[in-house]
Amino acid sequence: MKHNKQMVILASRSPRRIELLKQVGIECIVLPADIDESLRQGELPAPYVKRLAKEKALATAANMKKEYSHMIVLAADTTVSVGDEVLGKPESDQDAARMLALLSGTKHTVHTAVAAYHDGKVSVVLKTTTVKMAKLTTKTIDAYIASGEQRDKAGSYGIQGKAAAWIEAIEGSYSGVMGLPLFETVQLMNKVTAASLKRLLKAKEE
């Protein structure tokens, strides 16, 4: 039996997020959001990613073509934190080495927020995962950076790549560490769709 695949607008260029959505049968039209992702003074990791996910969804929704207005806009943001320190995407190889040395042999937290915009409303969900990383030698860190895999990744590593060999344990969502917690994303989409249908039926009754 054939099933019609769900289609969404994805406010991200991330190939990982595109593949994760495909994994659960969701196709996407990629319309990246261009926003200022600077951390505000005193802003903590969890509120930071929730704000960015919401701003990305709203920015894409505001700029998309009218023909897409019936579709859900999905946006996500991921950051790694040690305590209250946010470790975003590395600015340089030296910055990546600093982050990996900081994460080496410790437990850290990965926050991923997902925002869904539909029918003028936006909802946000947050998934927080604890990751235990093995102790890394300087040689291991240098070899990883030479591979280029650290680029454009929060915390300077990708759990789905070579760095998987360093991960002793995770408590939470594996796909969330990759950049899109699938369970939470699908539940959020279902919630947003149900709320939109409820508003439509109420409007018809009135």
Phi, psi and chi 1 to 4 in degrees:
 res  aa     phi    psi   chi1   chi2   chi3   chi4
   1 MET       -  134.4 -179.5 -177.2  -65.9      -
   2 LYS   -89.6  141.8  -71.2 -173.8  177.0 -179.7
   3 HIS  -117.3  138.0  -63.4  -84.5      -      -
   4 ASN   -73.7  125.6  -67.9  -35.6      -      -
   5 LYS   -75.7  143.2  -70.8 -172.5  176.5 -179.0
   6 GLN   -76.4  145.1 -170.3  163.9    2.8      -
   7 MET  -121.9  132.8 -179.1   77.4   75.6      -
   8 VAL  -131.2  166.2  -60.2      -      -      -
   9 ILE   -93.9  125.6  -57.2  -66.2      -      -
  10 LEU  -106.8  119.9 -179.5   63.8      -      -
  11 ALA   -87.0   51.2      -      -      -      -
  12 SER  -161.0  147.2  169.8      -      -      -
  13 ARG   -92.4   -4.3  -67.0 -174.2 -175.1   86.5
  14 SER   -56.7  116.0  168.8      -      -      -
  15 PRO   -64.4  -27.1   20.3  -30.8      -      -
  16 ARG   -67.2  -43.3  -62.8  177.3  -62.3  -79.1
  17 ARG   -67.4  -37.9  -69.4 -174.9  177.9  125.8
  18 ILE   -61.4  -44.9  -65.6  168.2      -      -
  19 GLU   -67.5  -38.3  -73.9  -57.4  -44.4      -
  20 LEU   -64.2  -41.0  -75.9  167.1      -      -
  21 LEU   -63.8  -42.4  -73.3  172.9      -      -
  22 LYS   -60.4  -34.3  -75.8 -177.5  178.5  178.2
  23 GLN   -58.7  -32.7 -175.0  179.2  -41.4      -
  24 VAL  -105.9   21.5  -69.2      -      -      -
  25 GLY    79.8   22.3      -      -      -      -
  26 ILE  -111.1  121.0  -59.0  171.5      -      -
  27 GLU   -92.6  158.7  -63.0  -68.5  -25.0      -
  28 CYS  -142.4  152.3   60.8      -      -      -
  29 ILE  -101.5  123.4  -64.6  169.8      -      -
  30 VAL   -88.1  116.8  176.1      -      -      -
  31 LEU  -133.0   83.7  -66.1  174.8      -      -
  32 PRO   -60.8  145.9  -18.2   31.5      -      -
  33 ALA   -93.5  138.6      -      -      -      -
  34 ASP  -111.4   97.3 -177.1   17.8      -      -
  35 ILE  -129.4  165.8   65.7  166.2      -      -
  36 ASP   -79.1  116.4 -179.9    2.8      -      -
  37 GLU   -99.4   17.8  -61.9 -172.2   21.3      -
  38 SER   -63.6  141.4  -58.9      -      -      -
  39 LEU   -77.1  130.3 -176.3   69.7      -      -
  40 ARG   -79.4  152.5  -66.9  174.0  179.6  170.4
  41 GLN   -58.7  126.3 -173.2  173.3   -0.7      -
  42 GLY    80.1    1.2      -      -      -      -
  43 GLU   -76.3  130.4 -166.0  169.1   28.7      -
  44 LEU   -85.2  159.6  -63.4  175.1      -      -
  45 PRO   -55.5  -48.5  -26.1   34.6      -      -
  46 ALA   -65.4  -50.6      -      -      -      -
  47 PRO   -60.8  -32.3  -23.8   33.8      -      -
  48 TYR   -61.4  -50.8  170.4   60.8      -      -
  49 VAL   -70.0  -32.8  -67.4      -      -      -
  50 LYS   -65.2  -41.5  -71.4  174.5   72.1  175.2
  51 ARG   -63.7  -45.8  175.3  175.7   65.4   82.0
  52 LEU   -65.1  -42.0  -70.9 -168.7      -      -
  53 ALA   -60.4  -44.1      -      -      -      -
  54 LYS   -64.3  -44.3 -177.2  177.2 -179.7  179.2
  55 GLU   -65.1  -37.2  -72.3 -178.7    0.9      -
  56 LYS   -64.3  -44.9  -72.7  176.9 -179.3  179.1
  57 ALA   -61.6  -44.7      -      -      -      -
  58 LEU   -67.5  -38.2  -70.0  172.2      -      -
  59 ALA   -65.1  -43.7      -      -      -      -
  60 THR   -67.7  -42.0  -70.8      -      -      -
  61 ALA   -60.2  -36.9      -      -      -      -
  62 ALA   -71.5  -24.1      -      -      -      -
  63 ASN  -107.3   -3.3  -67.8  -41.8      -      -
  64 MET   -80.7  160.1   67.3 -176.8 -178.5      -
  65 LYS   -67.9  151.8  -64.9  177.0 -179.0  177.7
  66 LYS   -59.7  -30.4 -167.2  172.9 -178.1  179.7
  67 GLU   -65.9  -16.3   63.9 -166.7   85.2      -
  68 TYR   -98.1    1.5  -62.3  148.3      -      -
  69 SER   -62.7  -19.4   61.2      -      -      -
  70 HIS   -83.5   -8.7   64.6  -72.3      -      -
  71 MET   -93.8  154.2  -63.7  170.4   67.1      -
  72 ILE   -75.8  135.5  -68.4  174.7      -      -
  73 VAL   -99.5  123.6  175.8      -      -      -
  74 LEU  -107.7  135.3  -88.3 -174.2      -      -
  75 ALA  -138.0  151.9      -      -      -      -
  76 ALA  -146.5  155.9      -      -      -      -
  77 ASP  -144.8  140.8 -165.0   80.1      -      -
  78 THR  -127.4  137.3  -58.9      -      -      -
  79 THR  -141.8  154.0 -161.9      -      -      -
  80 VAL  -105.4  142.3  173.2      -      -      -
  81 SER  -138.6  146.4   66.1      -      -      -
  82 VAL  -118.3  108.5  177.3      -      -      -
  83 GLY    65.2 -128.3      -      -      -      -
  84 ASP   -98.5    3.5  -69.1  -21.4      -      -
  85 GLU   -83.2  124.6 -178.4  179.3   -4.4      -
  86 VAL   -86.1  127.7  171.7      -      -      -
  87 LEU  -111.7   97.5  -57.1 -178.1      -      -
  88 GLY   -86.8 -149.1      -      -      -      -
  89 LYS   -75.8  140.2  -63.2  172.1 -176.5  177.1
  90 PRO   -67.7  140.9   27.0  -35.5      -      -
  91 GLU   -84.7  -19.0  -63.8  177.5   -1.0      -
  92 SER  -161.5  172.5   63.9      -      -      -
  93 ASP   -62.7  -35.8  -72.1   -7.9      -      -
  94 GLN   -66.2  -39.1  -68.8   73.7   22.3      -
  95 ASP   -65.6  -39.6 -168.5   32.0      -      -
  96 ALA   -63.6  -42.4      -      -      -      -
  97 ALA   -62.4  -39.7      -      -      -      -
  98 ARG   -62.3  -45.3  177.0 -170.0   68.1   82.1
  99 MET   -62.9  -46.9  -70.4 -172.3 -161.6      -
 100 LEU   -65.1  -36.0  -68.3  172.8      -      -
 101 ALA   -65.3  -35.4      -      -      -      -
 102 LEU   -69.4  -38.3 -174.0   62.4      -      -
 103 LEU   -78.5  -24.5  -63.1  175.2      -      -
 104 SER   -53.8  125.9  171.1      -      -      -
 105 GLY    71.1   17.3      -      -      -      -
 106 THR  -129.1  172.2   68.0      -      -      -
 107 LYS   -97.9  136.3  -78.7 -173.0  176.7 -179.2
 108 HIS  -134.9  174.0   61.0  -87.0      -      -
 109 THR  -117.9  137.5  -52.5      -      -      -
 110 VAL  -115.3  120.4  179.9      -      -      -
 111 HIS  -106.5  127.3  -56.2  -82.6      -      -
 112 THR  -127.6  123.9  -63.2      -      -      -
 113 ALA  -107.1  141.1      -      -      -      -
 114 VAL  -122.9  131.2 -177.0      -      -      -
 115 ALA  -116.9  139.8      -      -      -      -
 116 ALA  -125.4  122.5      -      -      -      -
 117 TYR  -108.6  131.7  173.7   94.6      -      -
 118 HIS  -159.6  135.4 -169.4 -130.8      -      -
 119 ASP    56.4   38.8 -165.0   24.0      -      -
 120 GLY    82.2    0.4      -      -      -      -
 121 LYS  -118.5  147.3  -54.2  -72.7 -175.5 -179.7
 122 VAL  -129.0  134.3   61.5      -      -      -
 123 SER  -123.8  145.8  -60.7      -      -      -
 124 VAL  -128.8  138.9 -177.3      -      -      -
 125 VAL  -127.6  145.9   65.1      -      -      -
 126 LEU  -119.7  134.9  174.4   73.2      -      -
 127 LYS  -122.4  125.2 -176.8   62.5 -179.8 -179.1
 128 THR  -114.5  129.7  -63.4      -      -      -
 129 THR  -126.5  138.3  -60.3      -      -      -
 130 THR   -98.1  130.8  -59.6      -      -      -
 131 VAL  -121.1  131.0 -179.8      -      -      -
 132 LYS  -103.7  119.4 -175.8  179.1 -179.8 -176.6
 133 MET  -107.8  140.6 -174.3  177.2  -76.9      -
 134 ALA   -68.5  165.2      -      -      -      -
 135 LYS   -71.9  129.6 -173.7   72.6  176.2  174.0
 136 LEU  -108.9  138.6  -53.0  176.8      -      -
 137 THR   -84.5  162.4   64.5      -      -      -
 138 THR   -60.6  -36.8  -58.8      -      -      -
 139 LYS   -63.2  -42.5 -175.6  177.9  179.3 -178.9
 140 THR   -63.9  -44.7  -62.4      -      -      -
 141 ILE   -63.0  -44.7  -69.1  173.6      -      -
 142 ASP   -62.4  -40.2  -71.2  -14.6      -      -
 143 ALA   -67.1  -38.1      -      -      -      -
 144 TYR   -66.7  -43.5 -173.8   70.2      -      -
 145 ILE   -64.7  -36.3  -69.6  172.7      -      -
 146 ALA   -64.0  -26.3      -      -      -      -
 147 SER   -73.3  -20.6   76.2      -      -      -
 148 GLY    82.1    0.5      -      -      -      -
 149 GLU   -68.8  -20.5 -164.8  175.6  -82.1      -
 150 GLN   -74.4  -16.9   82.4  -73.8   -4.9      -
 151 ARG   -66.0  139.9  -66.8  172.9 -166.5  147.4
 152 ASP    62.6   27.4 -159.3   38.9      -      -
 153 LYS  -125.5  131.6  -68.7 -176.5  176.2   66.0
 154 ALA   -59.2  132.6      -      -      -      -
 155 GLY    76.6   -0.6      -      -      -      -
 156 SER    70.5   23.4  -60.7      -      -      -
 157 TYR  -148.7  157.1   77.9   92.5      -      -
 158 GLY  -120.1  121.0      -      -      -      -
 159 ILE   -67.5  -21.5 -163.9  170.9      -      -
 160 GLN   -86.3   -2.1   72.7  -79.6    8.9      -
 161 GLY  -112.1 -143.9      -      -      -      -
 162 LYS   -60.3  -31.4  -63.2  179.2  178.3   66.1
 163 ALA   -66.5  -11.5      -      -      -      -
 164 ALA   -57.1  -28.4      -      -      -      -
 165 ALA   -69.7  -13.0      -      -      -      -
 166 TRP   -96.9  -11.1  -49.3  -22.8      -      -
 167 ILE   -87.8  109.9  -52.9  -54.8      -      -
 168 GLU   -77.7  -36.9  -66.7 -175.2   18.8      -
 169 ALA  -163.7  153.5      -      -      -      -
 170 ILE  -133.5  146.3   71.2  166.2      -      -
 171 GLU  -122.5  101.7  -62.2  171.1   23.8      -
 172 GLY   141.6 -129.2      -      -      -      -
 173 SER  -115.1  118.4  169.2      -      -      -
 174 TYR   -63.3  -46.1  178.8   83.2      -      -
 175 SER   -66.9  -26.7   60.0      -      -      -
 176 GLY   -65.5  -38.4      -      -      -      -
 177 VAL   -66.9  -32.3  179.0      -      -      -
 178 MET   -70.6  -22.9  -74.3 -179.9   67.0      -
 179 GLY   130.0   -3.0      -      -      -      -
 180 LEU  -157.7  101.7 -166.2   71.5      -      -
 181 PRO   -69.1  109.1   25.3  -31.8      -      -
 182 LEU   -66.2  -43.4  -71.9  175.7      -      -
 183 PHE   -58.6  -50.4  176.4   79.7      -      -
 184 GLU   -64.2  -36.3  -72.1   76.0   12.7      -
 185 THR   -65.4  -46.9  -62.1      -      -      -
 186 VAL   -65.6  -41.2  172.1      -      -      -
 187 GLN   -62.7  -39.7  -66.9  -61.2  -51.8      -
 188 LEU   -64.4  -43.8  178.9   62.0      -      -
 189 MET   -62.0  -41.5  -71.5  176.0   60.5      -
 190 ASN   -62.9  -41.3  -70.5  -18.9      -      -
 191 LYS   -63.8  -45.6  175.3 -174.5  171.9 -176.4
 192 VAL   -65.1  -41.3  166.7      -      -      -
 193 THR   -65.7  -42.3  -58.9      -      -      -
 194 ALA   -64.7  -40.8      -      -      -      -
 195 ALA   -65.5  -38.6      -      -      -      -
 196 SER   -66.0  -41.8 -179.9      -      -      -
 197 LEU   -64.9  -39.0 -179.1   59.7      -      -
 198 LYS   -63.2  -42.8 -172.8  175.4 -179.5 -179.6
 199 ARG   -64.9  -38.2  -73.9 -166.2  -61.4  -87.9
 200 LEU   -64.0  -45.8  178.9   63.5      -      -
 201 LEU   -64.7  -38.3  -68.6  173.7      -      -
 202 LYS   -65.9  -39.9 -174.8  177.3 -179.6 -179.0
 203 ALA   -64.1  -37.6      -      -      -      -
 204 LYS   -68.1  -35.7  -76.5 -175.5  175.9 -179.7
 205 GLU   -66.7  -34.2  -72.4  174.1   -0.4      -
 206 GLU   -77.1      -  -68.0  173.1   -8.2      -
